[in-house]
Amino acid sequence: MTAFSKEDIPVSIDTLEKLSLWVGIALSKINPTQTAIEGSGPEAKVAEFGIFNVPQTSKTRVILRQSLEIEDDFVSEGKKLWEQAVEFSSNSLPAGFTDAA
């Protein structure tokens, strides 16, 4: 598990969209080679992001991908779905992701 405290989240993060982007980039950075089997195809990285220019709109977009395992008994536990997430690793939050950095 990558532990963090609320104080680690930069104060400039004030929307769910910004929080999602911050989390996606952090998970990708601390788990760069970890993969998961998601089906009958090849393994895929558990977290990754990319920056793409969309010529049709002349806009730049960040695409995040996260493959989160959840507990086997997620239906019967009665917890919220996000409480059922299985941790990727025990890597630390990287430098530069907090206001203190």
MMTF fields as JSON, N, C-alpha, C and O atoms, coordinates in Angstrom:
{
  "mmtfVersion": "1.0.0",
  "mmtfProducer": "UNKNOWN",
  "numBonds": 403,
  "numAtoms": 404,
  "numGroups": 101,
  "numChains": 1,
  "numModels": 1,
  "chainsPerModel": [1],
  "groupsPerChain": [101],
  "chainIdList": ["A"],
  "bondAtomList": [4, 2, 8, 6, 12, 10, 16, 14, 20, 18, 24, 22, 28, 26, 32, 30, 36, 34, 40, 38, 44, 42, 48, 46, 52, 50, 56, 54, 60, 58, 64, 62, 68, 66, 72, 70, 76, 74, 80, 78, 84, 82, 88, 86, 92, 90, 96, 94, 100, 98, 104, 102, 108, 106, 112, 110, 116, 114, 120, 118, 124, 122, 128, 126, 132, 130, 136, 134, 140, 138, 144, 142, 148, 146, 152, 150, 156, 154, 160, 158, 164, 162, 168, 166, 172, 170, 176, 174, 180, 178, 184, 182, 188, 186, 192, 190, 196, 194, 200, 198, 204, 202, 208, 206, 212, 210, 216, 214, 220, 218, 224, 222, 228, 226, 232, 230, 236, 234, 240, 238, 244, 242, 248, 246, 252, 250, 256, 254, 260, 258, 264, 262, 268, 266, 272, 270, 276, 274, 280, 278, 284, 282, 288, 286, 292, 290, 296, 294, 300, 298, 304, 302, 308, 306, 312, 310, 316, 314, 320, 318, 324, 322, 328, 326, 332, 330, 336, 334, 340, 338, 344, 342, 348, 346, 352, 350, 356, 354, 360, 358, 364, 362, 368, 366, 372, 370, 376, 374, 380, 378, 384, 382, 388, 386, 392, 390, 396, 394, 400, 398],
  "bondOrderList": [1, 1, 1, 1, 1, 1, 1, 1, 1, 1, 1, 1, 1, 1, 1, 1, 1, 1, 1, 1, 1, 1, 1, 1, 1, 1, 1, 1, 1, 1, 1, 1, 1, 1, 1, 1, 1, 1, 1, 1, 1, 1, 1, 1, 1, 1, 1, 1, 1, 1, 1, 1, 1, 1, 1, 1, 1, 1, 1, 1, 1, 1, 1, 1, 1, 1, 1, 1, 1, 1, 1, 1, 1, 1, 1, 1, 1, 1, 1, 1, 1, 1, 1, 1, 1, 1, 1, 1, 1, 1, 1, 1, 1, 1, 1, 1, 1, 1, 1, 1],
  "groupList": [{"groupName": "MET", "atomNameList": ["N", "CA", "C", "O"], "elementList": ["N", "C", "C", "O"], "formalChargeList": [0, 0, 0, 0], "bondAtomList": [1, 0, 2, 1, 3, 2], "bondOrderList": [1, 1, 2], "singleLetterCode": "M", "chemCompType": "L-PEPTIDE LINKING"}, {"groupName": "THR", "atomNameList": ["N", "CA", "C", "O"], "elementList": ["N", "C", "C", "O"], "formalChargeList": [0, 0, 0, 0], "bondAtomList": [1, 0, 2, 1, 3, 2], "bondOrderList": [1, 1, 2], "singleLetterCode": "T", "chemCompType": "L-PEPTIDE LINKING"}, {"groupName": "ALA", "atomNameList": ["N", "CA", "C", "O"], "elementList": ["N", "C", "C", "O"], "formalChargeList": [0, 0, 0, 0], "bondAtomList": [1, 0, 2, 1, 3, 2], "bondOrderList": [1, 1, 2], "singleLetterCode": "A", "chemCompType": "L-PEPTIDE LINKING"}, {"groupName": "PHE", "atomNameList": ["N", "CA", "C", "O"], "elementList": ["N", "C", "C", "O"], "formalChargeList": [0, 0, 0, 0], "bondAtomList": [1, 0, 2, 1, 3, 2], "bondOrderList": [1, 1, 2], "singleLetterCode": "F", "chemCompType": "L-PEPTIDE LINKING"}, {"groupName": "SER", "atomNameList": ["N", "CA", "C", "O"], "elementList": ["N", "C", "C", "O"], "formalChargeList": [0, 0, 0, 0], "bondAtomList": [1, 0, 2, 1, 3, 2], "bondOrderList": [1, 1, 2], "singleLetterCode": "S", "chemCompType": "L-PEPTIDE LINKING"}, {"groupName": "LYS", "atomNameList": ["N", "CA", "C", "O"], "elementList": ["N", "C", "C", "O"], "formalChargeList": [0, 0, 0, 0], "bondAtomList": [1, 0, 2, 1, 3, 2], "bondOrderList": [1, 1, 2], "singleLetterCode": "K", "chemCompType": "L-PEPTIDE LINKING"}, {"groupName": "GLU", "atomNameList": ["N", "CA", "C", "O"], "elementList": ["N", "C", "C", "O"], "formalChargeList": [0, 0, 0, 0], "bondAtomList": [1, 0, 2, 1, 3, 2], "bondOrderList": [1, 1, 2], "singleLetterCode": "E", "chemCompType": "L-PEPTIDE LINKING"}, {"groupName": "ASP", "atomNameList": ["N", "CA", "C", "O"], "elementList": ["N", "C", "C", "O"], "formalChargeList": [0, 0, 0, 0], "bondAtomList": [1, 0, 2, 1, 3, 2], "bondOrderList": [1, 1, 2], "singleLetterCode": "D", "chemCompType": "L-PEPTIDE LINKING"}, {"groupName": "ILE", "atomNameList": ["N", "CA", "C", "O"], "elementList": ["N", "C", "C", "O"], "formalChargeList": [0, 0, 0, 0], "bondAtomList": [1, 0, 2, 1, 3, 2], "bondOrderList": [1, 1, 2], "singleLetterCode": "I", "chemCompType": "L-PEPTIDE LINKING"}, {"groupName": "PRO", "atomNameList": ["N", "CA", "C", "O"], "elementList": ["N", "C", "C", "O"], "formalChargeList": [0, 0, 0, 0], "bondAtomList": [1, 0, 2, 1, 3, 2], "bondOrderList": [1, 1, 2], "singleLetterCode": "P", "chemCompType": "L-PEPTIDE LINKING"}, {"groupName": "VAL", "atomNameList": ["N", "CA", "C", "O"], "elementList": ["N", "C", "C", "O"], "formalChargeList": [0, 0, 0, 0], "bondAtomList": [1, 0, 2, 1, 3, 2], "bondOrderList": [1, 1, 2], "singleLetterCode": "V", "chemCompType": "L-PEPTIDE LINKING"}, {"groupName": "LEU", "atomNameList": ["N", "CA", "C", "O"], "elementList": ["N", "C", "C", "O"], "formalChargeList": [0, 0, 0, 0], "bondAtomList": [1, 0, 2, 1, 3, 2], "bondOrderList": [1, 1, 2], "singleLetterCode": "L", "chemCompType": "L-PEPTIDE LINKING"}, {"groupName": "TRP", "atomNameList": ["N", "CA", "C", "O"], "elementList": ["N", "C", "C", "O"], "formalChargeList": [0, 0, 0, 0], "bondAtomList": [1, 0, 2, 1, 3, 2], "bondOrderList": [1, 1, 2], "singleLetterCode": "W", "chemCompType": "L-PEPTIDE LINKING"}, {"groupName": "GLY", "atomNameList": ["N", "CA", "C", "O"], "elementList": ["N", "C", "C", "O"], "formalChargeList": [0, 0, 0, 0], "bondAtomList": [1, 0, 2, 1, 3, 2], "bondOrderList": [1, 1, 2], "singleLetterCode": "G", "chemCompType": "PEPTIDE LINKING"}, {"groupName": "ASN", "atomNameList": ["N", "CA", "C", "O"], "elementList": ["N", "C", "C", "O"], "formalChargeList": [0, 0, 0, 0], "bondAtomList": [1, 0, 2, 1, 3, 2], "bondOrderList": [1, 1, 2], "singleLetterCode": "N", "chemCompType": "L-PEPTIDE LINKING"}, {"groupName": "GLN", "atomNameList": ["N", "CA", "C", "O"], "elementList": ["N", "C", "C", "O"], "formalChargeList": [0, 0, 0, 0], "bondAtomList": [1, 0, 2, 1, 3, 2], "bondOrderList": [1, 1, 2], "singleLetterCode": "Q", "chemCompType": "L-PEPTIDE LINKING"}, {"groupName": "ARG", "atomNameList": ["N", "CA", "C", "O"], "elementList": ["N", "C", "C", "O"], "formalChargeList": [0, 0, 0, 0], "bondAtomList": [1, 0, 2, 1, 3, 2], "bondOrderList": [1, 1, 2], "singleLetterCode": "R", "chemCompType": "L-PEPTIDE LINKING"}],
  "groupTypeList": [0, 1, 2, 3, 4, 5, 6, 7, 8, 9, 10, 4, 8, 7, 1, 11, 6, 5, 11, 4, 11, 12, 10, 13, 8, 2, 11, 4, 5, 8, 14, 9, 1, 15, 1, 2, 8, 6, 13, 4, 13, 9, 6, 2, 5, 10, 2, 6, 3, 13, 8, 3, 14, 10, 9, 15, 1, 4, 5, 1, 16, 10, 8, 11, 16, 15, 4, 11, 6, 8, 6, 7, 7, 3, 10, 4, 6, 13, 5, 5, 11, 12, 6, 15, 2, 10, 6, 3, 4, 4, 14, 4, 11, 9, 2, 13, 3, 1, 7, 2, 2],
  "groupIdList": [1, 2, 3, 4, 5, 6, 7, 8, 9, 10, 11, 12, 13, 14, 15, 16, 17, 18, 19, 20, 21, 22, 23, 24, 25, 26, 27, 28, 29, 30, 31, 32, 33, 34, 35, 36, 37, 38, 39, 40, 41, 42, 43, 44, 45, 46, 47, 48, 49, 50, 51, 52, 53, 54, 55, 56, 57, 58, 59, 60, 61, 62, 63, 64, 65, 66, 67, 68, 69, 70, 71, 72, 73, 74, 75, 76, 77, 78, 79, 80, 81, 82, 83, 84, 85, 86, 87, 88, 89, 90, 91, 92, 93, 94, 95, 96, 97, 98, 99, 100, 101],
  "secStructList": [7, 7, 7, 7, 7, 4, 4, 4, 1, 7, 6, 6, 7, 7, 1, 2, 2, 2, 2, 2, 2, 2, 2, 2, 2, 2, 2, 2, 2, 2, 7, 1, 1, 7, 3, 3, 7, 7, 1, 1, 1, 7, 7, 3, 3, 1, 3, 3, 3, 3, 3, 3, 3, 3, 6, 6, 6, 6, 3, 3, 3, 3, 3, 3, 3, 3, 7, 7, 7, 5, 7, 6, 6, 2, 2, 2, 2, 7, 1, 7, 4, 4, 4, 4, 5, 7, 7, 1, 7, 7, 7, 7, 7, 7, 6, 6, 1, 1, 6, 6, 7],
  "xCoordList": [0.845, 0.0, 0.892, 1.892, 0.544, 1.231, 0.438, -0.589, 0.933, 0.228, 0.456, 1.493, -0.524, -0.4, -1.327, -2.226, -1.103, -2.012, -2.666, -2.172, -3.754, -4.445, -3.511, -3.662, -2.563, -1.615, -0.678, -0.089, -0.528, 0.311, -0.329, 0.371, -1.642, -2.329, -2.101, -2.434, -1.54, -1.296, -2.578, -3.644, -2.471, -3.642, -4.273, -5.437, -3.519, -4.062, -5.057, -5.755, -5.124, -6.088, -7.408, -7.566, -8.347, -9.638, -10.83, -11.971, -10.556, -11.631, -11.315, -10.159, -12.332, -12.109, -11.26, -10.474, -11.415, -10.624, -9.136, -8.313, -8.786, -7.379, -6.859, -5.721, -7.693, -7.288, -7.064, -6.093, -7.949, -7.803, -6.509, -5.806, -6.194, -4.962, -3.743, -2.795, -3.752, -2.645, -2.44, -1.309, -3.525, -3.442, -2.942, -2.072, -3.489, -3.082, -1.607, -0.935, -1.102, 0.319, 1.177, 2.201, 0.765, 1.538, 1.591, 2.662, 0.446, 0.433, 1.285, 1.97, 1.243, 2.054, 3.537, 4.343, 3.898, 5.312, 5.897, 7.05, 5.121, 5.68, 5.505, 6.045, 4.759, 4.566, 4.824, 3.97, 5.983, 6.202, 6.269, 6.017, 6.597, 6.747, 5.75, 5.718, 4.943, 3.998, 2.883, 2.308, 2.59, 1.555, 0.504, 0.689, -0.605, -1.691, -2.242, -2.212, -2.733, -3.444, -4.907, -5.521, -5.466, -6.84, -7.8, -9.015, -7.271, -8.116, -7.24, -6.159, -7.703, -6.969, -5.804, -5.009, -5.686, -4.602, -3.342, -3.211, -2.422, -1.159, -1.357, -2.383, -0.356, -0.385, -0.392, 0.106, -0.964, -1.014, -0.48, -0.584, 0.084, 0.547, -0.639, -1.737, -0.415, -1.512, -1.874, -2.996, -0.947, -1.221, -0.322, 0.887, -0.929, -0.139, -0.893, -2.111, -0.138, -0.754, 0.026, 1.199, -0.631, 0.021, -0.581, -1.74, 0.214, -0.235, -0.363, 0.59, -1.539, -1.831, -2.397, -3.217, -1.955, -2.535, -3.633, -3.432, -4.776, -5.908, -6.037, -6.581, -5.54, -5.552, -6.945, -7.086, -7.964, -9.314, -9.83, -10.641, -9.357, -9.833, -8.744, -9.02, -7.51, -6.356, -6.209, -5.747, -6.606, -6.499, -5.533, -5.305, -4.974, -4.101, -4.864, -5.505, -4.797, -5.52, -4.563, -3.615, -4.823, -4.113, -5.057, -6.207, -4.56, -5.35, -4.733, -3.556, -5.541, -5.112, -5.704, -6.823, -4.929, -5.425, -4.968, -3.782, -5.924, -5.616, -6.399, -7.608, -5.709, -6.337, -6.246, -5.202, -7.342, -7.362, -8.022, -9.158, -7.3, -7.891, -8.763, -8.43, -9.878, -10.72, -10.852, -10.639, -11.206, -11.34, -12.341, -13.339, -12.071, -12.952, -14.375, -15.338, -14.505, -15.83, -16.423, -17.159, -16.1, -16.53, -18.05, -18.53, -18.801, -20.263, -20.817, -21.731, -20.274, -20.838, -20.308, -20.875, -19.244, -18.639, -19.481, -19.44, -20.242, -21.056, -20.294, -20.834, -19.054, -18.252, -18.455, -18.987, -18.026, -18.02, -16.997, -15.997, -17.24, -16.369, -14.919, -14.003, -14.698, -13.318, -12.605, -11.375, -13.351, -12.741, -12.282, -11.605, -12.642, -12.296, -11.041, -10.634, -10.426, -9.257, -8.073, -7.771, -7.411, -6.189, -5.013, -4.942, -4.105, -2.976, -2.05, -1.875, -1.456, -0.475, 0.838, 1.408, 1.313, 2.659, 2.75, 1.771, 3.932, 4.164, 5.148, 5.826, 5.225, 6.119, 5.663, 4.469, 6.594, 6.28, 5.814, 6.149, 5.037, 4.641, 5.917, 6.724, 6.11, 7.36, 7.5, 6.515, 8.756, 9.045, 8.376, 8.259, 7.95, 7.325, 5.822, 5.177, 5.236, 3.789, 3.096, 1.871, 3.839, 3.222, 3.658, 4.623, 2.941, 3.32, 4.652, 5.362, 4.985, 6.226, 7.448, 8.565, 7.263, 8.4, 8.978, 9.941],
  "yCoordList": [-1.17, 0.0, 1.235, 1.278, 2.211, 3.491, 4.421, 4.972, 4.581, 5.422, 6.897, 7.287, 7.696, 9.141, 9.748, 9.084, 10.998, 11.729, 12.839, 13.21, 13.357, 14.441, 15.624, 16.364, 15.789, 16.9, 16.715, 17.689, 15.481, 15.229, 15.743, 16.033, 15.858, 16.316, 17.817, 18.575, 18.256, 19.691, 20.518, 20.1, 21.672, 22.513, 22.994, 23.393, 22.961, 23.374, 22.356, 22.647, 21.171, 20.159, 20.442, 20.209, 20.95, 21.34, 20.783, 21.187, 19.847, 19.18, 17.699, 17.3, 16.883, 15.45, 15.169, 14.222, 15.984, 15.799, 15.988, 15.198, 17.022, 17.253, 16.139, 15.695, 15.686, 14.597, 13.314, 12.596, 13.024, 11.832, 11.867, 10.86, 13.014, 13.153, 12.982, 12.293, 13.59, 13.483, 12.022, 11.534, 11.325, 9.917, 9.057, 8.207, 9.274, 8.479, 8.608, 7.615, 9.837, 10.051, 9.438, 8.815, 9.611, 9.044, 7.522, 6.934, 6.875, 5.415, 4.928, 3.911, 5.644, 5.269, 5.423, 4.574, 6.495, 6.765, 5.747, 5.342, 5.33, 4.424, 2.952, 2.088, 2.653, 1.263, 1.138, 0.634, 1.588, 1.688, 0.357, 0.316, -0.712, -1.997, -3.054, -4.147, -2.756, -3.753, -3.975, -3.028, -5.248, -5.594, -6.487, -7.016, -6.639, -7.509, -8.27, -7.78, -9.448, -10.195, -9.817, -10.037, -9.247, -8.755, -9.616, -9.43, -10.535, -11.385, -12.352, -12.72, -12.759, -13.765, -13.18, -13.932, -11.867, -11.228, -11.071, -11.687, -10.256, -10.053, -9.241, -8.586, -9.299, -8.494, -7.017, -6.625, -6.196, -4.747, -4.068, -4.619, -2.887, -2.136, -1.811, -1.551, -1.824, -1.566, -0.093, 0.245, 0.788, 2.23, 2.896, 2.667, 3.722, 4.461, 5.705, 5.804, 6.648, 7.851, 8.306, 7.971, 9.066, 9.61, 10.966, 11.241, 11.796, 13.12, 13.08, 12.751, 13.415, 13.304, 14.605, 15.257, 14.976, 16.098, 15.545, 14.551, 16.181, 15.753, 16.739, 17.83, 16.364, 17.293, 17.813, 18.958, 16.983, 17.389, 18.567, 19.361, 18.674, 19.746, 20.749, 21.767, 20.466, 21.295, 21.419, 22.443, 20.368, 20.338, 19.243, 18.282, 19.403, 18.389, 17.707, 18.369, 16.373, 15.596, 14.624, 14.132, 14.355, 13.323, 12.129, 12.265, 10.967, 9.749, 8.889, 8.534, 8.562, 7.752, 6.363, 6.183, 5.39, 4.018, 3.386, 3.398, 2.834, 2.15, 0.85, 0.833, -0.225, -1.538, -1.962, -2.424, -1.802, -2.06, -3.395, -3.647, -4.243, -5.487, -5.14, -4.247, -5.843, -5.662, -6.993, -8.058, -6.911, -8.111, -9.088, -8.67, -10.39, -11.412, -11.327, -11.572, -10.981, -10.946, -9.543, -9.194, -8.739, -7.339, -7.172, -6.164, -8.123, -8.001, -8.271, -7.579, -9.263, -9.678, -8.886, -8.962, -8.136, -7.405, -6.231, -5.892, -5.606, -4.461, -3.152, -2.145, -3.156, -1.923, -1.181, -1.733, 0.079, 0.854, 0.222, -0.336, 0.309, -0.349, 0.117, -0.7, 1.411, 1.909, 1.37, 1.394, 0.887, 0.28, -1.153, -1.756, -1.691, -3.063, -3.143, -4.238, -2.01, -1.997, -2.708, -2.49, -3.559, -4.234, -3.352, -2.9, -3.115, -2.223, -2.785, -4.0, -1.908, -2.293, -2.7, -3.742, -1.87, -2.045, -1.273, -0.686, -1.283, -0.491, 0.635, 1.115, 1.054, 2.15, 3.461, 3.665, 4.332, 5.635, 6.614, 6.482, 7.595, 8.674, 9.397, 9.788, 9.58, 10.163, 11.645, 12.36, 12.084, 13.499, 14.323, 13.874, 15.495, 16.379, 16.275, 17.039, 15.349, 15.171, 15.847, 15.782, 16.491, 17.174, 18.631, 19.01, 19.438, 20.854, 21.003, 21.992, 20.01, 20.081, 19.812, 20.137, 19.229, 18.862, 20.068, 19.931],
  "zCoordList": [0.0, 0.0, 0.0, 0.715, -0.777, -0.763, 0.139, -0.255, 1.352, 2.321, 2.019, 1.482, 2.373, 2.268, 3.297, 3.813, 3.586, 4.467, 3.654, 2.59, 4.147, 3.449, 3.214, 2.242, 4.099, 3.968, 2.775, 2.306, 2.274, 1.104, -0.178, -1.148, -0.189, -1.394, -1.531, -0.621, -2.651, -2.834, -2.687, -3.138, -2.066, -1.836, -3.141, -3.156, -4.225, -5.517, -6.083, -7.054, -5.483, -5.932, -5.236, -4.038, -6.017, -5.457, -6.233, -6.006, -7.155, -7.884, -7.972, -7.832, -8.203, -8.377, -9.614, -9.627, -10.645, -11.861, -11.577, -12.041, -10.825, -10.478, -9.579, -9.731, -8.64, -7.747, -8.535, -8.292, -9.47, -10.306, -11.097, -11.189, -11.666, -12.441, -11.545, -11.921, -10.377, -9.411, -9.015, -9.002, -8.695, -8.294, -9.455, -9.267, -10.656, -11.81, -12.127, -12.404, -12.086, -12.359, -11.25, -11.533, -9.989, -8.868, -8.954, -8.803, -9.194, -9.287, -10.452, -10.341, -11.558, -12.715, -12.413, -12.796, -11.731, -11.432, -10.452, -10.602, -9.458, -8.444, -8.791, -8.1, -9.85, -10.285, -11.788, -12.517, -12.258, -13.705, -14.446, -15.65, -13.768, -14.464, -14.007, -14.572, -13.004, -12.489, -13.498, -14.035, -13.745, -14.711, -14.071, -12.974, -14.787, -14.334, -15.532, -16.662, -15.276, -16.309, -16.177, -15.133, -17.239, -17.196, -17.997, -17.927, -18.737, -19.567, -20.324, -19.863, -21.479, -22.242, -23.03, -23.594, -23.081, -23.823, -22.993, -21.935, -23.464, -22.748, -21.47, -21.283, -20.6, -19.382, -19.749, -20.805, -18.86, -19.06, -17.805, -16.709, -17.957, -16.786, -15.898, -16.389, -14.57, -13.644, -13.571, -13.195, -13.922, -13.91, -14.936, -14.969, -15.771, -16.745, -17.175, -17.026, -17.71, -18.237, -19.444, -19.608, -20.278, -21.459, -21.789, -21.476, -22.417, -22.85, -24.358, -25.064, -24.847, -26.27, -26.819, -26.173, -28.01, -28.728, -29.625, -30.323, -29.603, -30.428, -31.583, -31.408, -32.768, -33.901, -34.266, -34.697, -34.095, -34.476, -33.648, -34.125, -32.409, -31.531, -31.173, -30.538, -31.576, -31.21, -29.692, -29.19, -28.966, -27.508, -27.096, -27.832, -25.919, -25.347, -24.228, -23.412, -24.188, -23.187, -22.497, -23.109, -21.219, -20.482, -20.386, -19.969, -20.774, -20.667, -19.574, -19.634, -18.58, -17.447, -17.578, -18.059, -17.142, -17.116, -15.814, -15.485, -15.076, -13.831, -13.799, -14.031, -13.511, -13.406, -11.951, -11.491, -11.236, -9.803, -9.491, -9.892, -8.774, -8.276, -7.084, -6.304, -6.94, -5.759, -5.037, -5.616, -3.761, -2.937, -3.558, -4.145, -3.426, -3.992, -3.447, -4.173, -2.175, -1.545, -1.514, -0.591, -2.525, -2.528, -2.459, -1.94, -2.963, -2.948, -1.551, -1.101, -0.871, 0.415, 1.603, 2.693, 1.415, 2.522, 3.003, 4.185, 2.115, 2.504, 2.581, 3.037, 2.144, 2.14, 0.832, -0.131, 0.804, -0.433, -1.377, -0.925, -2.673, -3.641, -3.509, -3.598, -3.299, -3.193, -1.961, -1.903, -0.978, 0.203, -0.069, 0.764, -1.214, -1.58, -2.449, -2.838, -2.758, -3.634, -2.98, -1.807, -3.761, -3.318, -3.734, -4.877, -2.813, -3.064, -4.132, -4.228, -4.935, -5.948, -5.294, -5.62, -4.369, -3.814, -2.506, -2.045, -1.921, -0.709, -0.989, -0.081, -2.245, -2.617, -1.993, -1.769, -1.716, -1.12, -2.185, -3.362, -1.754, -2.634, -3.082, -2.24, -4.385, -4.857, -4.534, -4.348, -4.473, -4.251, -5.345, -6.486, -5.003, -5.966, -6.005, -6.722, -5.254, -5.282, -4.114, -4.014, -3.231, -2.099, -2.082, -2.745, -1.323, -1.187, -0.464, -0.649, 0.364, 1.137, 0.278, 0.682, -0.892, -1.742, -2.464, -3.219]
}
